[in-house]
Amino acid sequence: MAEIVSAGRLRKSPYYHSTIAEGAESLLTYNRMLIPRGYGDREAEYWRLINGVSMWDVAAQRQVKLKGPDAARLAQVLCARDLSTQKVNQGKYVPICDHRGTLINDPIALKIEDDCYWLSIGNSDIWFWASCVAGERGLDVEISEPDVSPLAVQGPQAENVVAGLFGDWVRDLKYFWFGSAEIEGIPLKIARSGWSKQGGFELYLMDGTKGDALWQIVKEAGKPFDIGPGYPNPSERTESGLLNWGTDTDERTNPFEVRLGNYVNLEIDDEVIGIRALRQIRSDGIKRHQLGIMLGDKEEHEDQSIRLDIEKNGRKVGHMTHKAWSYRLKRMIGYALISVEARAGDEVQVLKEGRYVDGELVSLPFLP
């Protein structure tokens, strides 16, 4: 078997040694960083998130920092959502599109100061995009990747753990809002956010040398609530209808196709990249949309990103973008990027390894 050599291009997260000590069984690459993908008991990790509290190394969720007199202008030029009313310490979920209106990322834009923003990105090279746009438009702004590494605390008991560490003020945080904190000399931003619908926080570590120390602090605080390690859970995120850019999108997906229309403000200035194209797309009407799909095959299979053709009445109408086992529905489920001719309730066939598997299209989310 050929050896895979990273040549130093794959970075370890500040929490790497802690996750290995916890028993991380596999790692995947994300934004050129290694991130844990499970600790040996997938079902236990799922139910811990649903019923209790789980801690995740999500340091691979990197920040693109915009700093300078034109930082606010650049943030708006990049984002198809109106940021004019955004307050300091407020985050907003934003579509970033290219000039065709194609979705190229869907980060959280955090307003750190009036002249400083972080774009908390998915697996994408938005740093390069922002740098090129700023240069071409002659904007006075510095673009960098700061020493910031999120640690997620997710689940219905997450608030008790985080409040126990930092105080009851965190209970009053609205979703995507954040505040500054420090514990044992470790500087942080605490945000009510995270890639699950079970509630929780992301602790934005601002000193990469303190990752293992922060991990142990959170682990100790979570012991009364039976905290344990996990990772962004594919079963829960699918049940909850959360989008995974790059997995659930392709090279021509626009925000309206994947349920992000509420985060697009078409009335914003023409200088916003992609806004003219998005107005035209909205006017013409979308040709595809995103639905859930429940497979008739009730045997559990591995969660994975896929591109499986979907047929309706013998004609291809779209493709399945990923699949995951639902522990609550006891079915394989996934997302379909599919023609608007296909609707929730339709019976379809998924072509998998040369055979057809029956499926039913459903509205998202699968579960509230």
N, C-alpha and C positions, 0 to 999 in steps of 0.2 A: 504494500500500500504506500502511495506517495506521501512524503512528509509535507505538512503544511507549515511554511515558515512565514512569520509575520514581519520580519525584518524591522522590528521596532515600530511598526505603523499601528499596531493595536495597543491601545493604552489600557492599563488597569485602573479601575475606579478607586477612589479613596477608601471604599468599603470592601475592596477585593479580599483582603486577608480574613476579614470577619465572615464574609459569605462562604469562603472555602472552609473555615472552621465550623460553620453551621451545617456543612454537608452539601453544598451546591453540587449537583450531579452533572450539570452541563452548563455551558456558557454560549451565548450567541453574540455576534458583533452588531453594534448599533452606534452610528455616528463615530465609527472607528474606535469604539471602546467595548470592552467585554462586559456583559451583563448576565447575571444568573438566570437560568431558565428551569427552575425547579429544584427541589431538595429531596426527591425520592419518594414522596407520597402525594401524588397529584390531588387525590380526592380529599385528603386531610387538609391540604393547603387551601383548597376551594372552600370547604366548610368553615375553616378558620376565618376566612375573609367574610363569609356570609353571616356568621354568628358571633364572631369575636373581634380579634384585631390581628393584623398582619403587618410586618415591616418589610419594605422592598428597597433594594439597591436600584435606584433609577438615575444614577449619576450620568448615564449615557444620554439622558435628556439634557443636552447642552444648551447654554445660553448664548445668544448673539447680542452683544452689548452695543447700543447706539448712544454715544456720549458727545455732547457739544451743542452749540447754539442752534443747529439745524436738526437736532435729534428728533424733535416732535414732528417736524415736517417730513423727514425721511420715514419715520414710523407710519405716518399717514399715507405717504406715497406707496409704501409696500403693502398696506393692508386695505382690503375692500370693505372694511367696517369703519364707521365714523368713530374717530377717537377724540373728537373735539371736546367732549364733556368728561373724558376720563380723568380721574383724580389720582394724585400721588397715593401709593399703596393700594391701587386697584388694578386687577388684572382683567383682561378681556380676551375671550376666545375669538380668533381672527382668521379668516381665509386669506392666504397670500396666493395671488394668481400671476400668471405671465400675461403677455399682451394679448393672447388669444382668449383669456378668461379661463385658462386651464389651471386647476388647483395644483400648486407646487408645494404647499405645506399648510398646516393648520395649527400654528402655535398658540400659546398664551402670551399676549403682550402685557408685560408688567411695567407699570410706570413707577420707576424708582424715585426719580426727581423730575422737575420740570424739564431738565435738559438731559435726562438719562432714562433709557428704556432697556428692558431685557426681552428678547423674543425667545421663549422657552420652546425649542423646536422638536419636531419628530425627526425621523431618520432622513436628513436632507442637508444639502450644502447651502443653506440660506446665508451663511456668512459671506460666501463669494457673491451671491446675488445682491445682497445689501451693499457690499463694497463697490461693485460695478455700477449700481444705480447711483450711489452717492457721488462717485467719480464723474460719471457722465453728466450729472446735473449740477456739478460744482458746489455741492453742499458741504458746509463746515461741520463735519461730524466724524468722529473716530469710531471705527467698527472693530470689535475685538471679541475674543472668547474669554470671559473672566473666569477666575478660579471659583466656580460655583457648581456644587454637585448635590442635587436633591436626594433626600431619603424620604420615602413615602411611608406613612403610617395610615393604614386603611382598615375599615370595618366599623361596625356599630359601636365598638368600645374605643375607637381611636380617639374620640374627643376626651374621654376620661384620662387616657394615657398622656396626651399632649397637654391638657389642662393641669394635670398633676406635676408636670415638669416646668411649665412656663406661666401658669396662673390662669384664672378663670376668664381673663380678657379674651383668650382664644375662642371661648364659647360664643362670643358676640361677633366673630368674624363672619361676614357674608361670603357666599361662594365666590371664589377667585380673588377676594381681598386678602391682604397680607399685612404683617407688621414685623418690626425688628425685634430681635431677642439675643440674649447671650446666656450661655450656661457653661460654667467651669472654664471661662475664658474662650469659649468657642462662639464666633459670631455667626448669626443665622438670620434668614428671613423665614417667617412662618406663614404659610398660605393655606387657606381652606380650599383644597383642590386635590386632584389625583385621578388616575385612570381607572376608576371604578364608580359604581353608583351606590356603594354601601356607606358612603360618607368617609371623610378622613382629611388628612393634612399632608402637605409636602414641606419638609424642613430643608431649606436651601442653605446648605453648608457653604460658608464663604472662606474656608481655610482647608485646602485639601490635605494638609498634614494631620488633620484631626478627625479623619473619617472613622477609624476604628474606635477612637474614644467616644464619638457621638453614638456609634452603633451600640456600644456597651451601655451607655447612659439610657438610651431608649429601651434596650432589652431589659434592663433592671427595673425601670419604671413600669414596664408592661407585664412583669411577672404576675402580679395579682390578677391580671386579666388573661393569663395564659397566652401571651403574645408569642408569635413564632415567625420564622422567615417565610417569605413567599416572593412572588414576582407578578407583574401585570398579568392577571389571570385570563387566559383566552376564553374559558367557559363563561365566566361572569361578564366579561366585556361584551361577548356576543349576545348573551341573554339580555343585557342592558341596552343594546343598540348603540354601542360606542364605535365611532369610526377609527380605523387604523389607516392613516395615509400611507400610500405606497403598497399596501396589501389590498385594500378595498377600492383603490382607485387605479386608473391606468393613465396612459400618456395623453388622453384627451378628456378626462373627467373634469367637469365644471362643478362649482359648489352646489348648484341647484339640483344636480343629479344625486347627490349624496346627503340630502337633508340639511344643508347648511345655508339655505336661502334666508333664514331669519338673521343670519350674521353678516349679510351683504346689504349695504346701504347704497342704493343706486343713485341717490341724489348728491353724493359727495363729488368733489372737484374732479374735473377731467384729467388732472395730472396723476391721479391714482392709477397705478398700472393695472390694466385689464378692465377698468370700469366701463369703458365704452363697449368693449366686447360683451361684457356681462349684461349690459342694458339690451344689446341686440339679442343675446341668447334668451333673456327673459321675454322679450317681445315676440320672438319666433316660437317660443315654447320648447321645452326639453324633449329629446327623443328617447332618453333612457331615464330610469330611476332606480333607487336602491330599495330592495325588499328583503325580508327574511325568507329563508327556505327551510322547511322541516323535511328531512329525508325519511322515506319509508323504511330504510335500512336502520333497524333499532340496535344494531350491534355497535358497541363503542369502538371507535378508531382514534388514531392519534390526531391531535389538533394540528392543523397545518394550513399554510397559505397555498392556494391552488388556482388553477384556471381551467375549470371544467365547463364544457359547453352545456347549455340548457336548451332543451327543445320543448315546443308546445305544438301539439298536433303534427308532429313530424318535421317542424321547421325551427331552425335555430333562432332564439329570441334574445340570447344574452349569455352570460357566464357566471358561474359561482366563483367568488373570490377567496373564500376560506371556509373551513368547517371546524366545528368543535363539539365535544360531547357536553350536553346539558345534564347536570346531575339532578336538577329539579324536574325537568321535563322528560328525562330518561330517553332522549332522542339525540341523534346527530343533527345539528342545526348549523346554519351559516348564512352568508349574505349573497344576494344575487344582484348584479348590475345588469339590468334587463330592460328591454323595450317597454315603453309606456303602454303598449298594447296588452301586455301581461299585467294582471292585477292580483291583489291579495284574494285568496280563495281558489285561484287557478291551480289545476293539476298539471304538473310538468314532469319531464324526464331529464335526468342528469346523466351525461355520458361519462362513465368512469371505467377506465381500463378495459375498453372495448365492450362494456355491457351497460345497460340502462338501469338506473335506480330511480324509482318513483319519488316524487317530492311534491310538496304543497307550498305555494307562496303565501306568506303571511305579512302583516304589517309589523313594523318595528316600533318599540322594542318587543322582544318575545315576552318579557316579564317586566312589571313595573319596578 
